[in-house]
Amino acid sequence: MMLRSRVVVCARSMHRSVPVMKPEHVASSTVASAQEIGWISHNKLGENANKTPRNTANNRFRDLLEAKEYPKKKQQSAKRPQRPAGPNRRVRFANESGSEQSRAALKWLVSQVHQVSPSYRVKLLDQGKPQPADFVEIANSLNLKQQGVQVIKQDEGVLVKLVKVEDMVKTYSNHLAQVREQELVASGNLKMQRILANRAKAERKKSASKVVSFKWSISLSDLKEQKRTELMGRLNKGEHFTVELASRKRRPRDEDEWQLELKKRELVFDTVESILAELPCSVELEESSLEEKVVLKVTPTAAATQPTVTEPAVTATPKKAKKQQKAQPVAAKPQEKKNEDDLDAMYSFKIDD
């Protein structure tokens, strides 16, 4: 009984001697004990935890402008030549032959090709077949005293044809005239507006589009005789028309047969070109594909519409001959009357005697 009471008294006395601790005291004591044990580092928790300086040089989120410079890499990048992109590669057109006007015309055509093909890859029409070519090489190799080029824009690219330098300069002159006309119209020139309106009306009337179609299967004799006469008649009337060479037949499956067909078409195309070259007209190639169709725009020249002297003379001679034949009997009748009067006079003179 005595032991039990002593234990109770000791417990009560211990309870009275232990002071009541506040929460912040408990936290600090917990931290201190934890530091003693080694659970928490003094560098991270303590009085100077928030004041510890940090090394920001190795921070990967630092400002890019404060990044460390690497002179070696800069020197390497400076020495390395910059390669231009494909379409923007530098090209050099160096052709000093010919007149100043022919060089200006070639320069204008270069800009036209660049609009469609920045890499200057074109198709050169060689013997009726378009072949891939580089327009830089074509332009630099021209003798501008004699040779020129014609540029035909198509959906699939640019078609280039070698022509006379006079034709190239004429195309350039027409372009400059059109630019000048547009400037006058934009400035409000009423006279030029009327001229352009009448011209457009006449062109629509002429180009109501008259198409002369030839099949690839046409015979060469028919081309040289009947079709040549037909083309000449249209040119004498001053008609603007288009010659179209095409076929509705499908491509044969046999490759040898197809090659023979292509050779025949090439011969037909050459014959048409030679016929048009003999006639008083200018020809512009709008589409060239032996596998599908060839389209030629034909415009009559001034010589085509002038009346010829020989043709009326030939047709007038039979009429004059007929008139002379009809006039001869009429002229003979009065002379016969005169002779009869003379005879009567002679007879009357004899009777009087």
C-alpha positions in Angstrom: 0.0 0.0 0.0 2.9 2.3 0.9 4.6 1.5 -2.5 1.6 2.4 -4.5 1.1 5.7 -2.8 4.7 6.6 -3.3 4.5 5.9 -7.1 1.4 8.1 -7.3 3.1 10.9 -5.4 6.2 10.8 -7.7 4.0 10.9 -10.8 2.1 13.9 -9.5 5.3 15.7 -8.5 6.8 15.1 -12.0 3.7 16.4 -13.6 3.9 19.6 -11.6 7.7 20.1 -12.3 7.4 19.8 -16.1 6.6 23.2 -17.6 4.0 23.6 -20.3 5.8 24.2 -23.7 4.4 26.4 -26.5 4.2 25.1 -30.1 7.1 27.2 -31.4 9.3 25.9 -28.5 8.3 22.4 -29.4 9.3 23.0 -33.1 12.7 24.5 -32.2 13.5 21.7 -29.9 12.4 19.2 -32.5 14.7 20.8 -35.0 17.6 21.0 -32.5 17.2 17.3 -31.7 17.0 16.5 -35.4 20.2 18.4 -36.0 21.9 16.5 -33.3 20.7 13.2 -34.7 21.8 14.3 -38.3 18.4 14.0 -40.0 18.4 17.7 -41.1 21.4 19.6 -42.5 22.2 22.9 -40.9 22.9 24.4 -44.3 19.2 24.0 -45.3 17.5 24.7 -42.1 18.5 27.2 -39.5 18.7 30.9 -39.0 20.7 31.6 -42.1 18.9 29.2 -44.5 17.2 32.0 -46.5 20.3 34.1 -46.6 22.6 31.5 -48.1 24.1 32.8 -51.5 23.4 30.6 -54.5 25.6 30.1 -57.6 23.5 31.2 -60.6 26.2 30.8 -63.1 25.4 27.2 -63.7 21.6 27.8 -63.8 20.3 26.5 -67.1 17.4 29.0 -67.0 19.6 32.1 -67.0 19.1 34.8 -69.6 20.5 33.8 -73.0 22.1 37.2 -73.4 24.4 36.5 -70.4 25.5 33.2 -71.8 29.2 32.5 -72.0 30.7 33.2 -75.4 32.7 30.6 -77.3 35.1 32.4 -79.7 36.3 29.2 -81.3 32.8 28.3 -82.6 32.3 31.9 -83.8 35.5 31.8 -85.8 34.5 28.5 -87.4 31.0 29.8 -88.4 32.6 33.0 -89.8 35.0 31.0 -92.0 32.3 28.7 -93.3 30.8 30.0 -96.6 27.0 30.5 -96.7 25.4 28.5 -99.4 22.4 30.1 -101.0 19.2 28.2 -101.3 18.3 26.5 -104.6 15.9 29.0 -106.2 17.9 32.0 -104.8 21.2 30.8 -106.1 23.3 33.5 -107.8 23.5 33.3 -111.5 25.4 35.5 -114.0 24.0 36.5 -117.3 27.0 37.8 -119.3 26.1 38.3 -122.9 27.6 41.5 -124.4 26.9 40.6 -128.1 24.4 42.4 -130.3 22.8 45.8 -129.9 21.7 47.5 -126.8 18.1 46.9 -127.7 18.6 43.2 -128.2 20.3 42.9 -124.8 17.5 44.8 -123.2 15.0 42.4 -124.8 17.0 39.4 -123.5 17.1 40.9 -120.0 13.3 41.3 -120.0 12.9 37.7 -121.1 15.1 36.6 -118.2 12.7 38.3 -115.8 9.8 36.6 -117.4 11.4 33.2 -117.0 12.3 34.0 -113.3 8.7 34.7 -112.5 7.7 31.1 -113.6 10.9 29.2 -112.8 13.2 30.8 -110.2 15.8 28.1 -110.8 15.8 28.9 -114.6 15.0 25.3 -115.5 13.2 25.4 -118.8 12.4 23.1 -121.8 14.1 23.9 -125.0 12.2 23.1 -128.2 14.8 21.2 -130.2 13.6 19.6 -133.5 10.0 19.6 -132.4 10.8 17.9 -129.1 11.1 19.8 -125.7 14.3 18.9 -123.9 15.2 20.0 -120.3 17.8 22.9 -120.3 19.2 25.7 -118.3 18.1 29.1 -119.4 21.4 30.7 -118.1 23.4 28.6 -120.5 21.0 29.3 -123.4 21.1 33.1 -122.8 24.9 33.3 -122.4 25.5 31.2 -125.6 23.3 33.3 -127.9 24.8 35.5 -130.7 22.5 38.5 -130.3 23.5 39.8 -133.7 21.5 36.9 -135.3 19.8 34.8 -132.7 17.1 35.4 -130.2 14.7 33.4 -128.0 11.0 33.1 -127.6 9.5 32.3 -124.2 6.2 30.5 -123.9 4.7 30.3 -120.4 2.8 27.0 -119.7 1.2 25.4 -116.7 4.0 22.9 -116.4 6.8 25.3 -116.9 8.5 27.5 -119.5 9.1 26.5 -123.1 11.9 28.2 -125.0 12.4 28.4 -128.7 15.3 29.8 -130.7 14.1 32.5 -133.2 15.6 35.4 -135.1 16.8 38.4 -133.1 14.4 40.7 -135.0 11.4 38.6 -133.7 12.7 38.8 -130.1 13.2 42.6 -130.4 9.7 43.0 -131.9 8.1 41.1 -129.0 9.9 43.4 -126.6 8.8 46.5 -128.4 5.2 45.4 -128.4 5.6 44.8 -124.6 6.9 48.4 -124.1 4.0 49.7 -126.2 1.5 47.9 -124.1 3.1 49.3 -120.9 2.9 52.8 -122.3 -0.7 52.4 -123.3 -1.6 51.2 -119.8 0.2 54.2 -118.3 -1.9 56.5 -120.6 -5.1 54.8 -119.6 -4.2 55.0 -115.9 -3.6 58.7 -116.3 -7.1 59.2 -117.7 -6.3 59.7 -121.4 -9.7 59.4 -123.1 -8.3 59.1 -126.6 -6.2 56.1 -125.6 -9.2 54.5 -123.9 -11.2 54.8 -127.1 -8.4 53.3 -129.2 -8.0 50.4 -126.8 -11.7 49.7 -126.7 -11.9 49.7 -130.5 -8.9 47.5 -130.8 -10.3 45.0 -128.3 -13.5 44.9 -130.2 -11.7 44.2 -133.5 -9.6 41.5 -131.9 -12.6 39.8 -130.4 -14.3 39.9 -133.8 -11.2 38.5 -135.6 -10.5 35.9 -133.0 -14.0 34.6 -132.9 -11.8 31.9 -132.8 -11.2 30.5 -136.2 -9.4 27.2 -135.8 -8.0 25.3 -138.7 -7.7 21.7 -137.5 -5.4 19.1 -139.1 -5.1 15.5 -138.1 -1.8 13.8 -137.6 -2.9 11.3 -140.2 -3.1 13.8 -143.0 -1.1 13.1 -146.1 1.7 15.4 -147.1 0.4 15.9 -150.6 -2.9 17.1 -149.2 -1.0 19.5 -146.9 1.1 21.0 -149.7 -1.8 21.5 -152.2 -5.3 21.8 -150.7 -4.5 23.0 -147.2 -1.9 25.4 -148.4 -4.5 27.0 -150.7 -6.9 27.2 -147.8 -4.4 28.9 -145.6 -3.5 31.4 -148.3 -7.1 32.3 -148.8 -7.6 33.1 -145.2 -4.5 35.2 -145.1 -5.6 37.2 -148.1 -8.9 38.0 -146.3 -6.9 39.3 -143.3 -8.1 36.5 -141.0 -6.3 35.7 -137.7 -6.6 32.0 -137.1 -5.0 29.1 -135.2 -3.6 25.9 -136.8 -4.1 22.9 -134.6 -2.5 19.5 -135.2 -4.1 16.8 -133.1 -5.5 13.3 -133.1 -8.3 11.5 -131.2 -6.6 8.1 -131.5 -5.1 6.6 -128.4 -1.4 5.8 -128.1 -0.6 2.4 -129.5 0.7 -0.2 -127.0 3.5 -1.4 -129.3 6.5 0.8 -128.6 7.9 0.4 -132.1 4.6 1.5 -133.7 4.5 4.5 -131.4 8.0 5.6 -132.4 7.0 5.4 -136.1 3.9 7.5 -135.3 6.1 10.1 -133.6 8.4 10.3 -136.6 5.4 10.8 -138.9 4.0 13.5 -136.7 7.3 15.3 -136.7 7.3 15.2 -140.5 3.8 16.6 -140.7 4.7 19.4 -138.2 7.8 20.3 -140.2 5.8 20.5 -143.4 3.2 22.8 -141.8 6.0 25.0 -140.6 7.6 25.2 -144.0 4.3 26.1 -145.6 3.6 28.9 -143.1 7.2 30.2 -143.6 6.5 30.7 -147.3 3.2 32.5 -146.7 2.9 36.2 -145.7 2.2 35.7 -142.0 3.9 35.6 -138.6 3.6 32.4 -136.6 3.7 32.0 -132.8 4.0 28.6 -131.2 1.5 28.3 -128.4 1.6 24.6 -127.6 4.1 22.0 -128.7 3.7 18.3 -127.9 4.0 15.7 -130.6 2.5 13.2 -128.2 -0.7 15.2 -127.8 -1.2 18.3 -130.0 0.6 21.3 -131.6 -1.1 24.8 -131.7 0.2 27.6 -133.9 -1.2 31.1 -133.8 -1.1 32.7 -137.3 -1.3 36.4 -138.0 -1.4 37.9 -141.5 1.2 40.5 -142.4 0.6 43.7 -144.4 1.7 42.0 -147.6 -1.0 39.4 -147.3 -3.9 41.9 -147.5 -2.5 43.9 -150.5 -4.2 43.1 -153.8 -1.9 41.4 -156.3 -1.5 42.8 -159.8 -1.0 39.5 -161.7 -4.3 37.9 -160.6 -6.7 40.6 -161.9 -4.7 40.8 -165.2 -5.2 37.0 -165.8 -8.9 37.2 -165.0 -9.5 40.3 -167.1 -8.0 39.1 -170.4 -10.8 36.7 -171.3 -13.4 39.4 -170.6 -11.6 41.8 -172.9 -11.3 39.2 -175.6 -15.1 38.6 -175.4 -15.8 42.3 -175.6 -13.6 42.7 -178.6 -15.3 39.8 -180.3 -18.7 41.3 -179.7 -17.6 44.8 -180.8 -16.1 43.6 -184.1 -19.5 42.7 -185.9 -21.0 45.9 -184.7 -18.1 47.9 -186.2 -18.4 45.9 -189.4 -22.0 46.8 -190.1 -21.5 50.6 -190.6 -18.7 49.9 -192.9 -20.8 47.6 -195.0 -23.5 50.3 -195.2 -20.8 52.8 -196.4 -19.8 50.4 -199.1 -23.4 49.9 -200.3 -23.9 53.7 -200.4 -20.7 54.1 -202.5 -22.0 51.5 -204.9 -25.4 53.2 -205.2 -23.6 56.5 -205.8 -21.5 54.9 -208.5 -24.6 53.4 -210.1 -26.4 56.7 -210.0 -23.5 58.5 -211.6 -23.4 56.0 -214.5 -27.1 56.5 -215.1 -26.8 60.2 -215.2 -24.1 59.9 -217.8 
